[in-house]
């Protein structure tokens, strides 16, 4: 399918000029109305710093926060997908009990503010469950190479409990939305597919595994990729329990340097780099899946 040439209309020009004027006015009011002195030259050192020992640039606060955000988002999406798949299957199950579990999970999580969930899971999981399993002690007793790998793929050992609590909370919260994505994907499959499978003597599990899910995955993948973008944005809520992700590092840096606008504009740009890049990937995935189903 060929796309027509993009035409620039007078409305496009008007909107562009209007947005440019708004940005210029805001910058002017900050400079004149607030008597704010811009200091963009100070920002690069908080992205990368020169390490005299290794004689190379190493990530500083903002890039460290960005990598923590990426870790949280990746692990959160993986665990949330597993939760969403199980609960999505529960939502379309013939068992009333399983449907009640799936429905209760979705309605409870989606109708409770995520910050409330963060505090509940942080104080309950960190102070009760993780203490019971001595997870911090277990990680600290491992070999140095294991602690290094844990720090690279997850979080510093000192933040183990807080990271696990934040990760579980984020996964449970995002899992409720993925549950509905999975449910909608399964229910999009025509009833004739089920009837044909039953006519061949397949059980419901065999039908789901071999017939329904392989077709539903084409419907599920694009919105699931989009949910990954939402996970990146939603990960900012864990800053309230001192997880050193991008938003937390921004607040700490702002309070120490008073570079309010420079810091938050930089953080906005970093979030945009992540989300817009993933948006382009999702768009290509949707086009690819559209061609595959055509």
C-alpha positions in Angstrom: 0.0 0.0 0.0 1.5 3.3 -1.1 1.1 6.3 1.1 0.3 9.7 -0.5 2.6 12.6 -0.3 2.5 14.6 2.9 1.1 18.0 2.2 1.6 21.0 4.4 -1.6 22.8 4.9 -2.2 26.4 6.2 -3.5 24.9 9.4 -0.1 23.0 9.9 1.7 26.3 9.4 -0.6 28.1 11.8 -0.2 25.5 14.5 3.6 25.5 14.1 3.8 29.2 14.3 1.5 29.3 17.3 3.5 26.6 19.2 6.8 28.4 18.4 5.3 31.7 19.7 4.1 30.0 22.9 7.5 28.5 23.6 9.2 31.8 23.0 6.8 33.6 25.3 7.2 31.0 28.0 11.0 31.3 27.8 10.7 35.1 27.9 8.5 35.1 30.9 10.9 32.7 32.7 13.8 35.0 31.9 12.1 38.3 32.6 9.2 37.6 34.9 11.0 35.2 37.2 14.5 36.7 36.6 15.7 33.2 36.0 19.3 32.9 34.7 19.7 30.0 32.3 22.8 27.8 32.8 22.8 25.1 30.2 26.5 24.7 30.4 26.2 22.9 33.7 23.9 20.2 32.4 26.4 18.0 30.4 28.4 17.2 33.5 25.4 15.6 35.1 24.9 13.3 32.1 28.5 12.1 31.9 31.6 12.8 34.0 35.3 12.3 33.4 36.7 9.5 35.6 40.4 10.2 36.3 41.1 6.6 37.2 39.8 5.0 34.0 40.5 8.1 32.0 37.2 8.0 30.2 33.7 9.4 30.4 31.3 7.5 32.7 27.6 7.9 33.3 26.6 10.5 35.9 23.3 11.1 37.8 20.9 11.6 34.9 22.2 8.7 32.7 22.3 6.5 35.8 18.7 7.4 36.4 17.9 6.7 32.8 19.4 3.2 32.9 17.5 2.5 36.1 14.3 3.5 34.3 15.1 1.2 31.4 15.8 -1.7 33.8 12.5 -1.2 35.7 10.6 -0.9 32.4 12.1 -4.0 30.8 11.7 -6.3 33.9 8.4 -4.7 34.7 7.1 -5.4 31.2 8.3 -9.0 31.3 6.7 -9.8 34.6 3.5 -7.8 33.8 3.2 -9.8 30.5 3.3 -13.1 32.4 0.7 -11.8 34.9 -1.4 -10.4 32.0 -1.3 -13.6 30.1 -2.4 -15.7 33.0 -5.1 -13.3 34.1 -6.2 -12.8 30.5 -6.7 -16.6 30.1 -8.6 -16.4 33.4 -10.8 -13.7 32.0 -12.0 -15.9 29.1 -12.1 -19.2 31.1 -15.2 -21.3 31.3 -14.6 -21.5 35.1 -16.7 -18.9 37.0 -14.1 -18.9 39.8 -11.2 -18.0 37.4 -13.3 -15.3 35.7 -14.0 -13.8 39.1 -10.3 -13.8 39.9 -9.4 -12.2 36.6 -12.2 -9.6 36.8 -11.5 -8.8 40.5 -7.8 -8.3 39.8 -8.4 -5.9 36.8 -11.1 -3.9 38.5 -9.1 -3.6 41.8 -5.8 -2.5 40.2 -7.2 -0.2 37.6 -9.4 1.7 40.1 -6.7 2.3 42.7 -4.2 5.1 42.3 -0.8 3.6 41.5 0.9 5.7 44.2 -1.3 4.0 46.8 -0.2 0.6 45.5 3.4 1.7 45.6 3.2 2.5 49.3 1.2 -0.6 50.2 3.5 -3.0 48.4 6.7 -1.2 49.5 5.8 -1.2 53.2 4.3 -4.7 53.1 6.7 -6.5 50.7 9.9 -4.8 51.9 9.1 -5.0 55.6 7.4 -8.4 55.7 8.0 -10.7 52.8 11.5 -9.7 51.7 12.7 -9.6 55.3 11.2 -13.1 55.9 13.2 -14.4 52.9 16.4 -12.4 53.8 16.8 -11.4 50.2 19.3 -8.6 51.0 21.4 -11.1 53.0 21.2 -13.7 50.3 22.4 -11.2 47.6 25.2 -9.9 49.8 26.5 -13.4 50.5 26.9 -14.2 46.8 30.1 -14.1 44.9 31.4 -10.7 43.7 30.6 -11.6 40.0 26.9 -12.3 41.0 26.6 -9.0 42.8 28.1 -7.2 39.8 25.6 -8.9 37.5 22.8 -8.1 39.8 23.8 -4.5 40.0 24.2 -4.3 36.2 20.8 -5.9 35.3 18.7 -4.9 38.3 20.0 -2.4 40.9 22.8 -1.9 43.4 22.8 -4.4 46.2 22.0 -1.7 48.7 18.7 -1.0 46.9 17.7 -4.6 46.4 14.6 -4.6 48.6 13.3 -1.3 47.3 13.9 -2.3 43.7 12.1 -5.6 44.1 9.1 -3.8 45.8 9.0 -1.2 43.0 9.3 -3.9 40.3 6.5 -6.0 41.7 4.2 -3.0 42.2 4.9 -1.8 38.6 4.4 -5.3 37.2 1.1 -5.8 39.0 -0.2 -2.4 37.9 0.8 -2.8 34.3 -0.4 -6.4 34.3 -4.0 -5.3 34.8 -3.9 -3.4 31.4 -2.0 -6.2 29.7 -4.7 -8.6 31.0 -7.3 -6.6 29.0 -5.1 -6.6 25.9 -4.8 -10.4 26.1 -8.5 -10.8 26.7 -9.4 -8.6 23.7 -6.9 -10.5 21.5 -8.4 -13.9 22.4 -11.9 -12.7 22.0 -11.1 -11.2 18.5 -10.6 -14.8 17.2 -13.7 -15.9 15.3 -15.9 -18.6 16.9 -15.4 -20.8 13.8 -11.8 -21.4 14.9 -13.0 -22.9 18.2 -15.7 -24.9 16.5 -13.2 -26.3 13.9 -10.8 -27.2 16.7 -13.5 -29.0 18.7 -14.6 -30.8 15.6 -11.0 -32.2 15.3 -11.2 -33.5 18.9 -8.9 -30.9 20.5 -9.3 -30.1 24.1 -9.8 -26.4 25.2 -6.2 -26.1 26.3 -5.0 -27.6 23.0 -7.3 -25.3 21.1 -6.0 -22.3 23.0 -2.4 -23.3 22.6 -2.3 -24.4 19.0 -5.1 -22.5 17.3 -6.2 -19.4 19.2 -3.1 -17.9 20.8 -0.9 -18.1 17.6 -3.5 -16.0 15.9 -4.3 -13.8 18.8 -0.6 -12.9 19.2 -0.8 -10.9 16.0 -3.5 -8.7 17.6 -1.8 -8.6 21.0 1.7 -7.6 20.0 1.2 -4.0 18.8 -0.8 -2.8 21.8 1.6 -4.8 24.1 4.5 -2.9 22.6 2.6 0.3 23.2 2.1 -0.7 26.8 5.9 -0.9 27.2 5.9 2.8 26.4 3.4 3.4 29.2 5.5 1.3 31.6 8.4 3.7 30.9 6.3 6.7 31.8 4.6 5.0 34.8 8.0 4.0 36.2 8.4 7.6 37.4 6.0 6.8 40.3 8.5 4.7 42.1 10.6 7.8 42.8 8.4 8.3 45.9 10.2 5.3 47.5 13.6 6.6 46.7 14.3 4.3 43.7 17.1 6.2 41.9 15.4 6.3 38.5 15.3 9.3 36.2 12.6 11.4 37.9 14.2 10.8 41.4 17.6 11.8 40.1 16.1 14.9 38.6 14.5 15.9 41.9 17.7 15.4 43.8 19.7 17.3 41.2 17.2 20.2 41.1 17.3 20.6 44.9 21.1 20.6 44.9 21.7 22.9 42.0 18.5 24.9 41.6 18.7 24.4 37.9 15.0 23.8 37.8 14.1 24.3 34.2 17.3 23.0 32.7 17.1 19.8 34.7 13.4 19.1 33.9 13.7 20.0 30.2 16.7 17.6 30.0 14.7 14.9 31.7 11.7 15.5 29.4 14.1 15.2 26.4 15.5 11.9 27.8 12.0 10.5 28.3 11.0 11.6 24.8 14.1 9.9 23.3 13.0 6.6 24.9 9.3 6.9 24.1 9.5 8.3 20.6 12.1 5.7 19.6 9.8 3.0 20.9 6.8 4.6 19.2 8.6 4.3 15.8 9.4 0.7 16.6 5.7 0.0 17.5 4.6 1.8 14.3 6.9 -0.5 12.2 5.6 -3.5 14.1 2.0 -2.6 13.4 2.8 -2.2 9.7 4.6 -5.5 9.7 1.8 -7.3 11.5 -0.7 -5.6 9.1 1.1 -7.0 6.1 1.3 -10.5 7.7 -2.4 -10.6 8.3 -3.3 -9.1 4.9 
